[in-house]
Amino acid sequence: MKKIVLFASGSGSNAERIIHHFKNDPNVAVSCVLTNNKQAKVLERCKRLKVPAIYFNREAFYGADTIINFLKAQDTDLIVLAGFLWKIPALLIAAFPNKIINIHPSLLPKYGGKGMYGNHVHQAVKDNGETETGITIHYVTKNYDEGGVIHQARTALEPTDGPLEIAEKVHQLEYEHFPIVIASLVKDHG
């Protein structure tokens, strides 16, 4: 069985969609969710969905091999960042080469980099009068949002769309595409 570990910092809506997608798959499972936020709503979702969720602090993530050892003990096949805001340490990337992916709420390379997440991205898209936006699923490297693109999906924007409407359109793309791309990656890494 292929095992996916999700990293999330917030509400966990993408994590829930991913968990549901693999719920009845005999070959793939979300083995656990890791979070760096004790108040993250993803913890409540995991409890309801009966998926183990574990909180870790900055020291465990950056100062020791704790997370790497845990992921190896889980026989992790793919690490999925689903709304996770911390930069991934180089040691973790080296321990799981081409096995860590992220979803970004824009068409990279536009609106990527440090500080460009969530509403910051949607506001920048609006401020620049973009006629389309989308999502980018990409491999994680030592630099924010610079890893190889795995998949992009686009949506048209109306001049009247504000950041909230843009966010809703982007969320719909995330929900539709992220689980399917994850499934294809896990199966390809056979």
C-alpha positions in Angstrom: 0.0 0.0 0.0 1.2 3.5 -0.9 1.2 5.9 2.0 0.7 9.7 1.8 1.4 12.1 4.6 -0.2 15.5 4.5 1.2 18.7 6.0 -1.4 21.4 6.8 -1.4 24.6 8.8 -5.0 25.8 8.5 -8.6 24.8 7.9 -7.7 21.5 6.1 -10.3 21.7 3.4 -7.9 20.4 0.8 -6.7 17.7 3.3 -10.3 16.6 3.8 -10.8 16.3 0.0 -7.6 14.3 -0.3 -8.6 12.0 2.5 -12.0 11.4 1.0 -10.5 10.7 -2.4 -8.4 7.8 -1.1 -10.8 6.6 1.6 -11.9 3.4 -0.3 -8.7 3.0 -2.4 -7.1 -0.4 -1.5 -3.7 0.7 -2.8 -3.3 4.2 -1.4 -4.0 5.7 2.0 -3.4 9.0 3.9 -1.5 7.6 6.8 -1.5 10.8 8.9 -1.7 14.6 8.9 1.1 16.7 10.4 0.5 20.3 11.5 2.5 23.1 13.0 -0.5 24.9 14.3 -2.2 23.6 17.6 -5.4 25.6 16.7 -5.6 24.4 13.1 -9.1 23.3 12.1 -7.5 20.4 10.2 -7.1 18.7 13.6 -10.9 18.7 14.1 -11.4 17.4 10.5 -8.9 14.6 11.2 -10.6 13.6 14.4 -14.0 13.4 12.6 -12.4 11.5 9.6 -10.5 9.2 12.0 -7.2 10.0 10.5 -4.2 10.4 12.9 -3.1 14.0 13.2 0.1 15.1 14.9 1.2 18.5 16.0 4.9 19.4 15.9 6.8 22.6 16.8 9.5 24.5 15.1 12.4 22.8 16.9 11.1 19.3 15.8 10.9 20.5 12.2 14.1 22.5 11.8 16.3 21.5 14.7 16.3 17.7 14.6 15.7 14.7 12.5 12.5 14.0 14.3 10.1 14.6 11.4 12.4 12.8 8.9 12.7 9.8 11.2 8.9 9.8 11.7 8.2 9.9 8.0 10.7 7.1 7.3 9.1 5.0 10.0 5.7 5.5 8.3 7.1 4.2 5.0 6.0 7.5 3.4 5.7 7.4 -0.4 4.5 11.0 -0.9 4.4 14.1 1.2 1.7 16.6 0.2 1.7 20.2 1.4 -2.0 21.1 1.7 -2.0 24.6 3.0 1.3 24.3 4.9 3.1 27.6 5.4 6.6 26.8 6.7 9.5 26.5 4.4 10.6 22.9 4.0 14.1 22.2 5.4 16.8 21.1 2.9 17.4 17.9 4.9 13.8 16.9 4.5 13.9 17.6 0.8 17.1 15.6 0.5 15.6 12.7 2.5 12.5 12.5 0.1 13.7 13.7 -3.3 10.9 14.3 -5.7 8.4 13.0 -3.1 7.3 16.3 -1.7 4.6 18.3 -3.6 2.8 21.6 -3.0 -0.2 23.4 -4.4 0.0 27.1 -5.0 -3.0 29.3 -5.6 -1.7 31.0 -8.8 -0.2 30.2 -12.2 3.4 30.1 -11.2 5.8 31.7 -11.8 3.4 34.6 -11.3 2.6 35.5 -7.7 5.0 33.0 -6.0 7.7 33.3 -3.4 7.9 34.2 0.2 4.8 35.7 1.7 2.7 34.8 -1.4 0.0 32.6 0.0 -3.8 32.6 0.4 -5.4 36.0 0.2 -2.1 37.8 -0.5 -2.0 36.0 -3.8 -5.7 36.7 -4.7 -5.3 40.4 -3.8 -2.2 40.7 -6.0 -4.1 39.0 -8.9 -7.0 41.5 -8.5 -4.6 44.5 -8.1 -2.9 43.6 -11.3 -6.1 43.2 -13.3 -5.4 39.6 -14.3 -8.1 38.1 -16.6 -7.3 34.5 -15.4 -5.7 32.8 -12.5 -5.4 29.2 -11.4 -3.4 26.7 -9.5 0.0 25.1 -9.8 0.9 21.8 -8.3 4.7 21.5 -8.1 7.6 19.7 -6.5 9.1 21.3 -3.4 12.7 22.6 -3.6 14.7 24.7 -1.2 13.2 27.9 -2.7 9.6 28.8 -2.4 7.5 27.9 -5.4 10.4 27.2 -7.7 10.1 23.4 -8.1 9.2 21.7 -11.3 5.6 22.1 -12.3 3.5 18.9 -12.3 0.1 20.4 -13.2 -1.6 23.7 -13.8 -5.3 24.5 -14.1 -6.8 27.8 -15.1 -10.0 29.7 -14.5 -11.2 32.9 -16.2 -11.8 36.0 -14.0 -14.4 38.7 -14.4 -13.5 42.4 -13.9 -16.0 42.4 -11.0 -14.3 39.5 -9.2 -12.7 40.5 -5.9 -10.3 38.5 -3.8 -13.1 36.5 -2.2 -14.5 35.5 -5.6 -11.0 34.7 -6.9 -10.3 32.6 -3.9 -13.6 30.6 -4.4 -12.7 29.9 -8.1 -9.2 28.8 -7.0 -10.5 26.6 -4.3 -12.8 24.8 -6.8 -9.7 24.1 -9.0 -7.8 22.8 -6.0 -10.7 20.5 -5.0 -11.1 19.2 -8.5 -7.5 18.7 -9.5 -5.3 18.1 -6.4 -6.5 14.6 -5.4 -6.4 13.3 -9.0 -2.8 14.6 -9.6 -1.8 13.1 -6.2 -3.3 9.7 -7.3 -1.4 9.8 -10.6 1.9 10.6 -8.8 1.6 7.9 -6.2 0.7 5.3 -8.9 3.6 6.5 -11.2 6.1 6.2 -8.4 5.1 2.6 -8.3 
